[in-house]
Amino acid sequence: MEKPLHFPTLAIRSTLQTDENTGAIVPPITLSTTFERGADGSYKDAYVYSRENNPNRQSLENSLAQLELGNRCFAFSSGMAATTALFQTLQPGDHLLLPHDVYYATSAMAKTIFGNKGIEVGHTVMYDLAKVKKAIQPNTALVWLETPSNPQLNVSDIKKIAKLTHKVGGLCAVDNTWATPVLQQPLLYGADVVMHSTTKYFGGHSDVLGGCLVIKEDNQLAQDLKNIQKLTGGVPSPFECWLTSRGIRTLYVRVLQQTKNAHQLAKYLEKHSHIEQVNYPGLKSHPHHKVAKKQMKGGYGAMLSVQVKGDATYAMQLTGRLQLFTTATSLGGVESLVEHRKSIEGPDSPTPDNLLRISVGLEHIEDLIADWEQALR
Ligand SMILES: *Cc1c(COP(=O)(O)O)cnc(C)c1O
């Protein structure tokens, strides 16, 4: 076709291939771990052994690469497995630069697993370009962005930071889990790699773990990552790939509606006398609203956090009074969740004591607002 397809069309069509054997329009789950070899040494579809590749993973990877406007995609068994694979491409002496408020496990993994293998792990305030400039060194091999960030919803400028990174020959990767490609496509702004925890919005139903790396060019990095994926084997099962692909078909409408709900909830909470601060980049009062407006389209995401007027105990008790927001970690499902983040991350975390993180679901917005209304007392 001449014209590129629109996102929702691509999301549906890229995950459906009619089965040649049966005519089934939803791809079957191919559980076989091994594939028959012909007497001439060849394989029917280039599948050999399912750690290396299998039809469900191939289909998922093709779809994710298209949705993020990339060339190659590698699927992993979790978001953390995907991030780890990318960090494994670093060499001793390389500098890895992370946001000071990066997803907690990303920071912990970088420090405990790579920090003692000769990788220099540093942190900076990514929404402050002057600080980023200072923090980038001649040996900076990878700058990792997470925007909007978890759980404080800070926004960093992908285009400007990618440029600064390329000046020293480094790569810029973006954890795009919270925005999803529905709202933000980092490769358009010069990023080299996009990571997703597909556990969240792609799966969309809190029932499958997964992660991926989408690479802009089919280059040496892509080859290295294919090698790491194949040899270390942190891959998703065919069923997990199938479930994620099923989620992708409704990604567009889910994210847009959840985003709409989140924006309305943020506006309501911002005015409430028991709330000290609402962290949501869609609000004009948000310090990074302008940057968010520049690089996000169609909305500002379905995640927000609030700082309540009160201490950690008050915040925890509040979660107990909410009835339509299940108190649980994670995000991106159709159901609304709330979480006291500091007590999950531990005492070293920079997250304020009075912060509650909210993943807004697909319930009716009036019910969601009414629930906060009764709980905020
Ligand atoms: C959940 C999450 C991760 C980790 O993904 P897993 O699938 O849990 O391994 C990384 N980054 C962000 C922003 C996340 O929300």
The ligand as an SDF file (V2000), in Angstrom:
LIG
                    3D

 15 15  0  0  0  0  0  0  0  0999 V2000
    7.2220   -1.9250   34.9620 C   0  0  0  0  0  0  0  0  0  0  0  0
    8.2610   -1.0340   34.4460 C   0  0  0  0  0  0  0  0  0  0  0  0
    9.5360   -1.5250   34.1260 C   0  0  0  0  0  0  0  0  0  0  0  0
    9.9430   -2.9620   34.3350 C   0  0  0  0  0  0  0  0  0  0  0  0
    9.2250   -3.8560   33.5590 O   0  0  0  0  0  0  0  0  0  0  0  0
    8.9180   -5.3760   34.0000 P   0  0  0  0  0  0  0  0  0  0  0  0
    8.0740   -5.8790   32.8780 O   0  0  0  0  0  0  0  0  0  0  0  0
    8.2290   -5.3230   35.3270 O   0  0  0  0  0  0  0  0  0  0  0  0
   10.2280   -6.0760   34.1020 O   0  0  0  0  0  0  0  0  0  0  0  0
   10.4620   -0.6220   33.6230 C   0  0  0  0  0  0  0  0  0  0  0  0
   10.1630    0.6770   33.4600 N   0  0  0  0  0  0  0  0  0  0  0  0
    8.9530    1.1820   33.7640 C   0  0  0  0  0  0  0  0  0  0  0  0
    8.6910    2.6410   33.5550 C   0  0  0  0  0  0  0  0  0  0  0  0
    7.9660    0.3490   34.2610 C   0  0  0  0  0  0  0  0  0  0  0  0
    6.7690    0.8610   34.5820 O   0  0  0  0  0  0  0  0  0  0  0  0
  1  2  1  0
  2  3  1  0
  2 14  2  0
  3  4  1  0
  3 10  2  0
  4  5  1  0
  5  6  1  0
  6  7  2  0
  6  8  1  0
  6  9  1  0
 10 11  1  0
 11 12  2  0
 12 13  1  0
 12 14  1  0
 14 15  1  0
M  END
$$$$
